Amino acid sequence: MQAYRTIQDVSDDGFVKIKVPSGMGQRVEIILLPSEKDGEKTVDGSLTAGMHSQNGFCLQVLAAEEEDVWNDL
């Protein structure tokens, strides 16, 4: 798997233009993360907490009724 990382400023209209390097194919996955600004993290903890609770494991395994055993104690 190849990875390409770049840090860019978002334009006033909210767009980011990315030139895809040759050899990456016709289909790519794009993940947007806030960048650090002046050495400080700009990621809000509540944002990342929400992303973690919405993954497939949480939604399909932990949310399953048969996994809800702690309420019976």
C-alpha positions as a printed NumPy array, in Angstrom:
array([[  0.   ,   0.   ,   0.   ],
       [  1.256,   3.454,  -0.868],
       [  0.527,   6.522,   1.191],
       [  0.759,  10.176,   0.249],
       [  0.658,  12.868,   2.886],
       [  0.349,  16.584,   2.345],
       [ -0.684,  19.485,   4.531],
       [ -2.647,  22.188,   2.764],
       [ -4.71 ,  25.214,   3.646],
       [ -8.441,  25.087,   2.991],
       [ -9.583,  27.746,   0.548],
       [-12.178,  30.343,   1.545],
       [-14.891,  28.342,  -0.225],
       [-14.011,  25.197,   1.795],
       [-12.223,  23.226,  -0.915],
       [ -8.841,  21.493,  -0.996],
       [ -7.353,  20.549,  -4.368],
       [ -5.144,  17.432,  -4.405],
       [ -3.037,  16.237,  -7.316],
       [ -2.974,  12.458,  -7.086],
       [  0.541,  11.098,  -7.682],
       [  0.969,   8.779, -10.658],
       [  0.881,   5.104,  -9.835],
       [ -1.852,   5.371,  -7.194],
       [ -4.551,   4.105,  -9.527],
       [ -8.008,   5.413, -10.342],
       [ -9.572,   4.936,  -6.897],
       [ -8.147,   6.381,  -3.674],
       [ -9.253,   6.737,  -0.072],
       [ -9.178,  10.227,   1.389],
       [ -9.036,  10.808,   5.149],
       [ -9.258,  14.375,   6.444],
       [ -7.729,  15.238,   9.801],
       [ -7.211,  18.659,  11.346],
       [ -3.55 ,  19.646,  11.188],
       [ -1.482,  20.904,  14.094],
       [ -1.2  ,  24.685,  14.178],
       [  1.856,  26.308,  15.732],
       [  2.735,  23.104,  17.563],
       [ -0.658,  22.78 ,  19.243],
       [ -3.12 ,  20.035,  18.489],
       [ -6.368,  21.329,  17.006],
       [ -8.305,  18.054,  17.284],
       [-11.276,  18.334,  19.619],
       [-11.503,  15.297,  21.898],
       [-15.277,  15.122,  21.505],
       [-14.829,  14.855,  17.728],
       [-12.483,  11.873,  17.967],
       [-14.602,  10.235,  20.671],
       [-17.591,  10.373,  18.349],
       [-15.621,   8.783,  15.524],
       [-14.485,   5.92 ,  17.761],
       [-18.007,   5.135,  18.94 ],
       [-19.297,   4.909,  15.365],
       [-16.965,   2.156,  14.131],
       [-18.217,  -1.236,  12.981],
       [-17.108,  -3.072,  16.127],
       [-19.04 ,  -0.733,  18.412],
       [-22.12 ,  -0.664,  16.224],
       [-22.33 ,  -4.37 ,  15.42 ],
       [-20.67 ,  -6.237,  18.297],
       [-20.866,  -4.08 ,  21.414],
       [-24.355,  -2.804,  20.584],
       [-25.692,  -6.35 ,  20.13 ],
       [-28.378,  -7.286,  22.657],
       [-26.566, -10.506,  23.616],
       [-23.54 ,  -8.409,  24.63 ],
       [-25.602,  -6.332,  27.055],
       [-24.879,  -8.541,  30.088],
       [-23.675,  -5.861,  32.493],
       [-27.166,  -4.529,  33.129],
       [-28.207,  -7.916,  34.578],
       [-25.728,  -7.797,  37.478]])
